[in-house]
Amino acid sequence: MNKLFNVFILSVISFFSAASAASIIINGTRIVYPAEDKEVSVKINNVGITPVLVQSWIDNGDTNAKPESIQVPFILTPPINRVDAGKGQILRITVMPNNLPMDKESVFWLNVLEIPAKARTEQAVNQLQMAFRSRIKLFFRPTGLEGNANDAIQALIWSGDGNTISAKNPTPYHVSLVTVTVNGKHIEGDMVAPGNSLTFKLPGQRGNKVSGEFVNDYGAVNLFESVLK
């Protein structure tokens, strides 16, 4: 009896997992928009076995804002489209006249919401229909910024005070920290904006060195090391 029950549970889990798996994949984990470019494009692919409806929009950091109420200096096309199984779609982003600062990067987020097609079978009555939303960073990069985005991690100024450490970013680029490690203790990272500082609370002793992981311009996760001031 227990064996039959376990098989039944596994079957149910497998059924709902297959029915709720995401199909749309965004090529890349971040977008860099050079100010001199007329537009940038992003490829999305449907790796599932059924067509899906995709809604795409750009926000300025508020994850709960409704797409129709958001005001950003970009046009994204197409905002809504159907992507068949095994097919892809190009999203085109065009910057509009704006008042964004030209001495540092600005960050926005690209949202891709996929709504799976509803199956027309009796089995669909018991199927779990889920909409999946992916969100990646969009960096607007003005022309002529000093330095290089991939070297900005080395310019961070790390300092310690009690059981906290701070990272000050003097560069015009955003620095995305994945993890921060001090004395063998790992802390979840965050993004340090240009000209800003970010403070981390330590779970133990501070030490005099800091290391960790950061994401470069190409979306790759690399290691870094630095000394606390």
C-alpha positions in Angstrom: 0.0 0.0 0.0 2.8 2.4 1.0 4.6 1.6 -2.2 1.5 2.3 -4.4 0.9 5.6 -2.5 4.5 6.8 -3.0 4.2 6.0 -6.8 1.0 8.0 -6.9 2.6 11.0 -5.1 5.6 11.0 -7.5 3.2 10.9 -10.5 1.3 13.9 -9.2 4.5 15.9 -8.5 5.8 15.0 -12.0 2.5 16.0 -13.6 2.4 19.4 -12.0 6.1 20.1 -12.4 5.8 19.4 -16.2 2.7 21.6 -16.4 4.4 24.5 -14.5 7.8 24.6 -16.1 8.9 27.9 -17.6 9.3 27.8 -21.4 10.6 31.3 -22.4 14.4 31.8 -22.1 16.0 35.2 -22.4 19.4 35.1 -24.2 21.6 36.8 -21.6 21.3 37.9 -18.0 21.7 41.6 -18.5 21.5 44.3 -21.2 23.8 47.2 -21.8 22.4 50.0 -24.0 25.3 52.3 -25.2 23.9 55.8 -25.6 25.2 56.1 -29.1 23.2 53.1 -30.4 19.8 53.7 -32.1 18.5 50.5 -30.6 19.5 47.2 -28.9 17.8 43.8 -29.4 17.2 40.9 -27.0 16.4 37.4 -28.2 13.9 35.2 -26.4 13.3 31.5 -27.2 10.4 29.2 -26.4 12.0 25.9 -25.4 8.7 24.4 -24.4 6.3 22.2 -26.4 3.4 24.5 -26.6 2.9 28.1 -27.8 2.9 30.9 -25.2 1.8 34.5 -25.0 4.5 36.8 -24.0 4.1 40.3 -22.5 7.3 42.5 -22.2 7.9 45.8 -20.6 10.6 47.9 -18.9 10.4 49.3 -15.4 12.5 51.6 -13.3 12.8 49.4 -10.2 9.3 49.0 -8.9 8.5 45.3 -9.2 4.8 45.9 -8.4 4.2 48.7 -10.9 1.6 48.0 -13.6 3.1 48.1 -17.1 0.5 50.6 -18.4 1.4 53.1 -15.6 5.2 52.9 -15.9 7.1 55.9 -17.5 10.5 55.1 -18.8 12.5 56.6 -21.7 12.3 53.5 -23.8 10.1 52.0 -26.4 10.0 48.2 -26.5 8.5 46.2 -29.4 6.6 44.0 -29.6 5.0 44.5 -26.2 2.8 41.5 -26.6 3.4 38.5 -29.0 2.9 34.8 -29.4 5.9 32.6 -29.5 5.4 29.1 -30.9 7.1 26.1 -29.5 10.8 25.8 -30.6 10.7 29.4 -32.1 12.2 32.7 -31.0 11.3 36.4 -31.0 13.5 39.5 -31.1 12.6 42.3 -28.6 13.8 45.7 -29.8 14.5 48.5 -27.3 14.8 52.1 -28.5 15.8 55.0 -26.3 13.8 58.2 -26.5 14.8 61.8 -25.7 15.4 61.9 -22.0 17.0 63.7 -19.0 19.1 60.8 -17.8 22.5 61.7 -16.3 25.3 61.6 -18.8 28.1 61.2 -16.3 27.0 57.8 -15.0 25.0 54.7 -15.8 21.3 54.5 -15.2 19.6 51.1 -14.5 16.2 49.8 -15.5 14.7 46.3 -15.7 13.4 44.3 -18.6 10.4 42.1 -17.7 9.2 39.1 -19.8 5.9 37.5 -18.7 4.9 34.3 -20.3 1.4 33.0 -20.2 1.1 29.3 -21.3 -1.7 28.4 -23.7 -4.6 26.6 -22.1 -4.9 23.0 -23.1 -8.2 22.0 -24.7 -8.4 18.5 -23.2 -10.3 16.9 -20.4 -6.9 16.5 -18.6 -6.5 20.3 -18.6 -9.2 20.5 -15.9 -6.7 19.2 -13.4 -3.7 21.0 -14.8 -2.0 23.8 -12.9 -1.7 26.9 -15.2 1.1 29.3 -14.2 2.4 32.5 -15.6 6.2 33.0 -15.3 7.9 36.4 -15.1 11.6 36.9 -15.8 13.4 40.2 -15.0 16.9 41.2 -16.0 18.8 44.5 -15.6 19.0 47.1 -18.4 22.0 49.5 -18.1 21.8 52.8 -20.1 25.5 53.7 -20.6 26.4 57.3 -21.7 29.2 57.8 -24.1 32.7 58.7 -22.8 32.4 57.5 -19.3 35.8 57.2 -17.6 37.3 53.8 -17.0 35.9 50.4 -17.9 32.8 48.7 -16.5 34.6 45.4 -16.0 37.3 47.1 -14.0 34.9 48.9 -11.6 35.1 46.1 -9.1 38.7 46.9 -8.5 37.9 50.5 -7.7 35.5 49.7 -4.9 36.7 51.1 -1.6 36.1 48.7 1.3 36.0 49.8 4.9 35.0 48.2 8.2 33.3 49.5 11.3 32.5 47.1 14.1 30.6 44.1 12.7 29.8 45.8 9.4 31.7 46.5 6.2 31.0 49.0 3.5 31.7 49.2 -0.2 31.9 52.6 -1.8 31.7 52.9 -5.5 33.5 56.0 -6.9 33.0 54.9 -10.6 30.3 55.8 -13.0 29.3 52.1 -13.4 27.0 49.9 -11.4 28.8 47.0 -9.7 26.8 43.8 -9.1 28.1 41.8 -6.2 26.8 38.2 -6.0 28.5 37.2 -2.8 30.8 38.9 -0.2 33.1 36.7 1.9 34.9 37.9 5.1 36.7 35.5 7.4 35.1 32.5 5.6 31.6 33.9 6.2 29.5 34.4 3.1 27.0 37.3 2.7 24.6 37.7 -0.1 25.7 40.5 -2.4 23.8 43.4 -4.0 24.3 46.1 -6.6 26.4 49.2 -5.7 25.2 52.2 -7.7 27.7 54.8 -9.0 28.8 57.2 -6.3 26.9 55.2 -3.6 27.9 53.0 -0.8 26.5 49.7 0.4 26.8 48.3 3.9 26.9 44.6 4.9 26.3 43.3 8.4 28.8 40.5 9.3 27.8 37.3 11.0 31.2 37.2 12.8 34.6 38.9 13.1 35.5 41.4 10.5 39.1 40.5 9.6 41.1 42.7 7.1 40.3 41.1 3.8 37.2 40.8 1.7 36.5 38.6 -1.4 33.6 37.3 -3.3 31.9 37.2 -6.7 30.7 39.8 -9.1 28.9 39.9 -12.5 30.7 41.4 -15.4 29.4 43.1 -18.5 28.9 39.8 -20.3 26.9 38.2 -17.4 29.7 36.0 -16.3 30.4 35.5 -12.6 34.0 36.3 -11.6 36.0 36.4 -8.4 37.4 39.4 -6.7 39.6 40.2 -3.7 40.3 43.4 -1.8 41.6 44.8 1.5 39.6 46.5 4.1 40.7 50.0 4.9 
